[in-house]
Amino acid sequence: MRITTTVAAAASIAVLSTSAFAGGMAPEVMEPPVVMEEPMAEPTSSVSPTYIVLGVLAALLIAAAVNESD
């Protein structure tokens, strides 16, 4: 019976001591909500770089053809 009383006393002290530390005396810390921003897409040009390369190549071929005929 003495062991039962000791175990019951130890259990009640353990339960009461953990609830004493639950709240604490520190003020509450409110963290701001996390906002995920979507990355901005880089502006694209209206002309594809492929068309620019093809245009320059065509201009060079035309210039070469004009010079050969002279």
Secondary structure, 3 states (H helix, E strand, C coil): CHHHHHHHHHHHHHHHHHHHCCCCCCCCCCCCCCCCCCCCCCCCCCCCHHHHHHHHHHHHHHHHHHHHHC
